[in-house]
Amino acid sequence: MEVEKMDENEWKYHGEGNQSLVVSHCQRCVVLRFLKSPPNQNKTPEEILHHLQNIVDFGKHVMKQFFGENYVHHGEIIQLPLDFVRQLCLKIQPERPECRCDKDMDTLSGYAMCLPNLTRLQTFRFAEHRPILCIEIKPKCGFIPFSSHVSQEIKHKVCRYCMHQHLKVANGKWKRPSKYCPLDLFSGNKQRMHFALKSLLQEAQNNLKIFKNGELIYGCKDDQDCVSDWNELARHLKPFFFPSNGLVSGPHCTRTIVKELIHVITMALLSSTDTCRAGHMKTVPISQGRSYCEASAFNKELVRNGKHKLESSGLPRGCILYKTLQAQMLDMLDIEGLYPLYNRVEQYLEEFPEERSTLQIDGPYNEAFYEKLLDLSLEDDGTVAFALTKVQQYRIAMTAKDCSIMIALSPCLQDECSEQRPVVLTSKSRFTFSVSVLDLDLKPYESIPHQYKLDGEIVNYYLKNVQAKEDPVMSNLFKENEDCTLVLHKV
């Protein structure tokens, strides 16, 4: 990619995370990802290069083994002219949210990651000239902990996401809790999946975004900056789903278009667009643990209607949700069972700090690193090797719990759709589509103590402030729906 021949004005601010900043090109389907650091703490060019290489290697040698070739785009490292980087930084700085400006974009090393723009179709080598719709979903953790190390029974009944919602609202991160529950999305039951996606559309938070030709049209630009106008969304989507303009306007039109959107997303999530098998990883049985969350609004509605059984459909083995869930379920011990093993590794490193590189805690993330992840045994032999394997598997699981799924859609005519191009149908349209996974950086080893502390805070807040108030209500609902028997006594 000859960046030096491009006008810097063709690039635009795309978004950023804790450690990196992303810009995308207006004409070409590529993005550049730059590392960030706090002011006056700039890393050397060699450190920047090493960090970026670790990210690329982790995607290439590890996460591709879990998700498959077509879903993971690890990118490549390129070196850019420093003058170009500085001009680009000046151009995008006014667009950055204020809360993100505590860290500076790396303008000294010249290194960046070049990645495909996942808001565009990824299944073809040529550029698509038709309008592109892209839905980004951050599904979060799709299972209830099944570990015997769990100390609070509530964790076997209510999922982490639903509990965390209440703490986030209390801390002012969000104004209201979402009705979305990841277990509904990962259920494979279309009724539950539709409910989950509708809940995301009602309260997107940072779990759903919709792009039209690469521009954000729905979702949060930042924590509190949320756009949730369904009528405005329907206006954007109408040409995609009803190109002949035969649908009347108004609330019925909006509801119909949203329903069509949810159908398309569901079908894409359940499809298999990758024929290769995900490495040689033995799968963790998805049947472990319960398949529903007691705090799910869908589940509560069933209880109110006197129903206690949920249809269990399951996920097709090749679909992106199945692969995501398999990677997430490498968290076999829960953070409560994992934390003592982390301390075992820490104690070993305190005594033998030179062993850190040998243990591959900071990379390299190569085939040898992946091979060590294949042992799913839970029999603790008291060794550092066992502890380290569980710690690394937990880091993979945490990465999968926080990844994003990108679904890019483009309208196609019937005679244009070949067998090589996956297609999803609606009542009036057909779309060719691609599914990709984003945000696959390995979660830091050093974040494990924070996760342990946060887990306790989430559970304790929920027990004290939510469950205590809800238990009597739900208990009465269960009682109201129980069969009653009238017993007559002699007087």
Steps between C-alpha positions, in 0.01 A plus 500: 500500500661825384384728778748773413318559169165551671359835600476501880155661466368168369539353851246544779474420870339158547515431875733387775546272795716518809827434318448589135342749263352411160455706184336380180548605138203657328557327164699184571375220724784527751556636849817597684538422867746701710603428857433761772680584819465754785682833446875486568491118508571434136645159417804457278443408134634152579246457783218621274603257227521212749157580643339516156672180391359323806149612404542376143652168609229439758227544239687294241620206710243481780162660434482373143519151648183568699295696248629390161666664201210708370399655831836634625694775320829544682639768266863591449748753637605787275739792548370844407673833428509693829379817331190317377432365852531845659266659248253217551514548879427873466208428268321251723575657840187726499280194436623302803268487806630702792513194726743333255746786478692399813721289272695610194514328164844361418654746253866417561553140388324507163366146556133412464283200431328491163167314516199452274207730571254253652205730436544389137446156346797267557405206278614647169827633365341789309347815645122504537336805342156431640386641838636307796324448832705376795382391844756477779397291801699450820314191629689462835507175703246245380498246781436464872806393706498125560810486719482344847728781620214751482425615855171686444204296373365803313782461246354162403164668429563852366755584231788743549364750245157532663652547844760750374228717341371605843845598627568702183175692541578564867844633404350731237645326194153442355167666571296178508566124486465319171256211457761322289627169638789326318359154582193581289719589201720190541200268550448428128126534569377754244230638729757567772753635249244741356417623850871549576564696179190715551624576852839604359329730253295655781801555727814470289753623758838393358373156393350592163587741219366529146701649214384608156782520246746518789318783683349439844121549478387324819658432838736669742791711383609508861363394839208743532470612136233253384273526197187286541244649260338203326317724250830654391655152479206380288553793262860387444405133462189529283691503166678178606193301599228657283678637191176548302374740770171315519470518877295772663672726749427526869530271804400189303776568248757543777398180680506301175846621404641431849347152484668437163832623638479266798420208268804571282734532798369174648549307176853637456595409858370143453664450160835336437715696255825324588550145378824436689494342843624706790837342571531183708348639819282252684171670562367583845150347534254785454242300693685576824313740724146629448395640163305799627544791737243562773541877460426493125196712414398223256514240776305721742230549237467123466459467876234770505312310229513181703766327292805347663665315210710665234548333164866410462600523134879515516745661259617356165859384551648709221337834582687793649304493827592133557869571442489806723332305779753218476786746548317670789449168678873455540419688821428165666590597857334842522712788631455364854671174411752669274624766742689259733676355193595852389652553846695176461652632176571837662682338792711300256587815303599683818750225570611450138430826309725393214249223420232747380616482139530120513139476618393712198283728712584797276540297182611400252152384407591225260406138427676388820286738705186362337603138559518564874133604497377159385506336843147527644574288807374639831706270721734733688836333558629800695749604232566841352448349154138406582434842654648681202296298249177592680607866522570515125172324419321754718663786308378348172150463647498863615606610153210306347258645756590853391532457122271660242323327211472700179225412249536685168205487258456615143188465280537267205276395211401137458713446189805650678497258792730206441572201720825662612316795650296433816152647472223579746144572385233738629142551382598752231881486475801272497842578643843361454689523827823439687559433871823601676630519856659816641677598825703182541797639693603263780378629837792606722638257754516789749122559477412177685504657854271775371262239357494317832420820691239612246326161512454537875367854462249397233365205697485681835318800352249274328431295813459806719311737271319292239433141599374595846229716336414261217479170689160560665349618170626203298409261779139626491492463122609138527236438767225660290583271211501179705207258474262544793314220675183570698478287815158463672483418870202376693347762728 
